[in-house]
Amino acid sequence: MRQEISLNQSWYFSKGETIPKTVEMAKEQGFCEIQVPHTYNGWDGQDGGGDYYKGKAVYLKEIKKPDIPADSRVYIEWEGVNSIAEIFINGEKVKEHRGGYSAFRVDVTEKLEDGKSAVLAVVVDNSNHSDVYPQMADFTFYGGIYRNVKMLVVSPTHFCLDYYGSKGIAFSSQRQGNDAKIKLSAWITNPKESDAVQFELIDEDGDTVSECFVPAKEYTETAARIENVHLWQGVEDPYLYTVVARLIRHNEVLDEVEAELGVREFYVDPEKGFFLNGKSMPLRGVSRHQDMLGKGNALTEEDHWEDAYQIAELGANTIRLAHYQHNQAFYQACDALGFIVWAEIPFISAMNRDPKGHENCREQMKELIYQNFNHPSICFWGISNEITIGGEVPGLYENLVDLNHLVKELDDTRLTTMAQVSMLPKDSKQNQITDVVSYNHYFGWYGGDYTMNEEWFDAFHQMHPDRPFGVSEYGCEGIISWHTDTPKCKDYSEEYQAIYHEHMAKIIAERPYLWATHIWNMFDFGCDARDEGGVKGRNNKGLVTMDRKVRKDAYYVYKAYWSKEPFVYITGRRYAERPYDTMTVKVYSNQPEVTLRVNNGEAITMKGDKIFLFEDVKLNETINFVTASADGCKSDTVTWVRTKDPNPCYVKPQEEEDDRDGVKNWFDEVDDEATLPELSFKEGFYSVKDTVADILQHEEAGTILVDAINKYGSMKVKKSMMGIMSGIPVEDMMGMVSSNKETAEIILKRANAALQKIAKNTDQL
């Protein structure tokens, strides 16, 4: 029978790439003892500056061959190593895996000897490589062995462990009236003529509901029937069966694996949205990254489940798992809690022209699908995210079409999708590649007003009435230190984030044709290149802080819209000092009536829908206790202090880049009617062929680039935001700053002409 032995303990770690021959030598060389999951960017990947360590590191561990039958096979399974892993046994390289988010295994049977220790070493590399995705993205690429490691001991005949990290079994279901037919498949390594595979289907009460036996072959296929099947009905009723597969020889079970089965059918209607088992189920939820404050991406299984529980409490019914394959623990949580999942690969922001890069995309897609095929929560495979930020490079469209075809070859039971950057034209042929499509829109944050969202949504739907369309990202930054009575875009206040989401929640609820909407993001997450709103090293668009300790006011907007659990919540509680005698108290609740009481005074009751505004509430004392209550739920009490003067600590300090708000733009005096300068490139001078990172290193060159975008482009940017695109040439990022080709040409040519006046070396002046 299969054995699983954890290898998480007693590792030795150091940055670099030199592998000590022994653990003792590693200790002498200053290697630190650690346990996995582990990342070497837990802090420097979240502290800002865009300077976190991206390079190689060595993990070393002593292992021994267990006391096992002589013919056993021994594998080591890695659930996630970011992003390139080279595996060595006693100094000999035995495996290389390129891609940081999927599981892989290595057969080490021949490398282990009875009674002798072996040195297992892993050289991890999270630096950029042209053939490994992601190439560029708005999140930290944490390096390390950040998921579990285990040793697997199996019989020579076993469920296959060598095929894209999969379990070696797969199944799908088809409803037949009140029953369901279950297609069952298994891949067997080294089967013998008399071997058999047993499939046992077990319900949640532990009772066997169906069972079948079939002769074992390298590819084994059969079917079972479940009578009066209990459907997997998403968050309403996420009922799961267990499929146990056993490999039997004579009177012995050689190997056994199991997975959960949810029986469901779904489709998307371009006018009415998502349907699960024939029932309308508007998909309304969040996106999620896999990191936490101080831990980076090295989360425990408990951490993943706690994230899922917080999302469930919000009332969401769908999660977009951005922008890569997530931990198996989280997919299992989604199955158990009933979320509809969009799973995707890290083909994001920019396509590298290296043909090996596309092969890496294909490999990561195969791993994603084969490793997660059995999860009922996954209904959509995502092939890319904002891929035209890096420009419409030759071959991009063809590669997207190829990825979509690949997914259909591997899995015809699910739908394909992609997340488009806001600037991609509505009539782009990219929008016709996948089964359904979604857009990332930030009207009301990066540009425009938030009322532009519904205008754009309706215009796209009118242009493509037969095309299922959704919103894969929308959101704005909210920092719980900043507060104001007059919230506005880009003030980073908790209040602006709340009113933005009040608007978005309302317009989304009014548009059933949106097949899915996903807030960006459920949790604040690490992006070391960012410096936004006085907080370095992270994206603050989360509804919950990165440490998971504070739910921002905006969290409760969606709880009011989505959750069935009765609740009442008073907003503005962190805006604790108020320099006035009367105020408006805002309450979120999913109940039809809310009662407010101040300092045990007279109660005020108001009927409403989601948002309750109690105006002219008097603050009678220096310290005021305000309580909101509603039937069927706990009351909520907040303390506000009445002060004479505003507290300056609630106002975001002016940042260096904010100082430019009143400063003349570099291009203000340019004659826009004049003929555009031709693109020319003097050696030794800056140009649009340089990377964003190289240009930002020079203060004036960086200002020129930002000013050109802000004058002529369709979005407003700051230097700190530009750092996210540091790895790509300026000429390749024009699709992000303007969807209009003529405008993009203006930015490109005017910026280039100005950059060509700045020497990279002052000796050339």
Beta strands, then each sheet from edge to edge (+ up, - down):
strand 1: 3-6
strand 2: 11-15
strand 3: 32-34
strand 4: 56-64
strand 5: 73-78
strand 6: 81-82
strand 7: 84-89
strand 8: 92-98
strand 9: 104-107
strand 10: 117-125
strand 11: 144-145
strand 12: 149-154
strand 13: 158-159
strand 14: 169-176
strand 15: 179-189
strand 16: 196-202
strand 17: 208-215
strand 18: 219-226
strand 19: 232-233
strand 20: 237-238
strand 21: 241-249
strand 22: 252-261
strand 23: 266-269
strand 24: 273-276
strand 25: 279-280
strand 26: 283-288
strand 27: 318-321
strand 28: 340-344
strand 29: 378-385
strand 30: 415-421
strand 31: 437-440
strand 32: 469-473
strand 33: 514-519
strand 34: 525-532
strand 35: 535-539
strand 36: 568-570
strand 37: 577-578
strand 38: 582-589
strand 39: 593-598
strand 40: 604-607
strand 41: 610-618
strand 42: 623-629
strand 43: 636-642
sheet 1: 1+ 12- 5+ 9-
sheet 2: 3+ 2- 4+ 10- 7+ 8-
sheet 3: 6+ 11-
sheet 4: 13+ 15- 14+
sheet 5: 13+ 15- 18+
sheet 6: 17+ 16- 21+ 22-
sheet 7: 19+ 20-
sheet 8: 23+ 24- 25+
sheet 9: 26+ 27+ 28+ 29+ 30+ 31+ 32+ 33+ 26+
sheet 10: 34+ 35-
sheet 11: 36+ 38- 41+
sheet 12: 37+ 43+ 42- 39+ 40-
end
